[in-house]
Amino acid sequence: MPLTAHRKKALRSLGHNLKPVVTIAGNGLSEGVREELDRALEDHELIKVKLMIANREERHQLVDALCEQSSCELVQEIGKIALIYRAAQKPDIRKSNLLK
């Protein structure tokens, strides 16, 4: 179910003070990056991903592939930072960025 504009706005405000928890560099979406991304999304639900890729079009394609492979929603993409969201199956109050 796609995020509504109102929900995206609320998530953007929550994500404003977050630091990137996953960094993707020249190797792209390797198996290790995907595992870490899935773990971070399950723990925190709302995370920032830093993309260390110079080409804007390549970054955009990588974010699209990342969202498709991880079944997550892109909330916002600014420069080399993407804010993504996926609801956890069992949210943990201590780790979730949404329940704090």
Beta strands, then each sheet from edge to edge (+ up, - down):
strand 1: 20-24
strand 2: 46-51
strand 3: 73-78
strand 4: 81-85
sheet 1: 1+ 2+ 4- 3+
end
